[in-house]
Amino acid sequence: MPQLSQTTPYWRLSGFYFFYFAGLGTLLPYWNPYLKTLGYSSFQIGLLMAIVMGTKIIAPNLWGWLADKSGKRMSVVRLASLLSVICFAGVFIDAGYYWLILVMFSFSFFWNASLPQFEATTLNHLGTETHAYNVIRIWGSIGFIVLSVGVGYLVDWKGIAIVPMIMFLLFMMIWFSSLLVNDHKPQVDEQRAQPFRQILARREVIALLLSCFLVQASHGPYYTFYSIYLSENGYASTLIGSLWALGVIAEIVVFLLMFRWLPALGARKLLLIAFLLTTLRWLLLAFTVEHLFWLINIQLLHAASFGIVHAVAIHLVHQYFIGQHQGKGQALYSSLSFGAGGAIGSLYSGLMWESVGATSVFVIAAGFSLSAFVISWYGVRD
């Protein structure tokens, strides 16, 4: 494991990741099943999740511009985190569908803005030790595991109605942990930074962003309907939560090893391997859901479909967008991949889940990830 400078606020940075992804570890496995108990259809659930993903298209870029302009990146993170708590509290007022649309739009507009700016802050704190990013980010994965498993037990014990309160408390902790981290200016010669438009015009930048968009679109059915898919095939909430956690455990292993893999194999080769394994993952999920053995192996492939892809993308974005463009670069990556890609994935899976069936939807997802492989093959270079 790489060694960190004594001046790096390891635990304060790690704490934010822990609670942020603990919130995600509750949202992804249990929020959509909660919505299903309210009587909403697959299309309505897919639309709500698409809204959460869709706000990542605009929000991170607006807040990234504000952070780069003001130079007060953590002030932006704190404000966004607090406003997300206030907006999410609206779920306790009413459960009507149009009200939930408003709540999820406003909440996610602020929640989705904080992470890209915190990523830039973390990398600035690390300075020349950016290879050690993953040993901090790993605590986000641990938070996801703890809550995805723990909430599964709580749901089996207390019922799915407990989910909104757990999410609210976690969002409060995200805001609190943001208060403990200070800004850190990037250690880079601003004269080296190209104009933003010139960076965007580079072939490798276009290929990276487009392939990340496609691979996140391929995750749409997984993030939106995986829990419902397994529940409809007879799996209990506790096991479903454990399978979510298993995928993140595999992701943790990747984060621990990435500081060795990246110099040894290079970014391009790692991306190509990850995209091929992602394609395999969705094809297996389409045809082997009734076999627990294959479900376990499918979740282990999360190490590639998310872990490798995200770690390599964060590394490349930090290399491409330097100096005053760091916030905008991380925001653009987040908005195009998790935002636009996630929204498209949620929409097509919501529209097609009941009409063509789960098997066909996951085959389509495999097509998205295979397209990412082709684009990376021709466009991404080390």
Secondary structure, DSSP 8 states (H G I E B T S, - for coil): -----TTS-HHHHHHHHHHHHHHHHHIIIIIHHHHHHTT--HHHHHHHHHHHHHHHHHHHHHHHHHHHHHS-HHHHHHHHHHHHHHHHGGGGT---HHHHHHHHHHHHHHHHHHHHHHHHHHHHHHTT-GGGHHHHHHHHHHHHHHHHHHHHHHHHHH-GGGHHHHHHHHHHHHHHHHTT-------S-GGG---HHHHHTSHHHHHHHHHHHHHHHHTHHHHHHHHHHHHHTT--HHHHHHHHHHHHHHHHHHHHHHHHHHHHH-HHHHHHHHHHHHHHHHHHHHH-TT-HHHHHHHHHTHIIIIIIHHHHHHHHHHHHS-GGGHHHHHHHHHIIIIIIIHHHHHHHHHHHTTTT-HHHHHHHHHHHHHHHHHHHHHH---
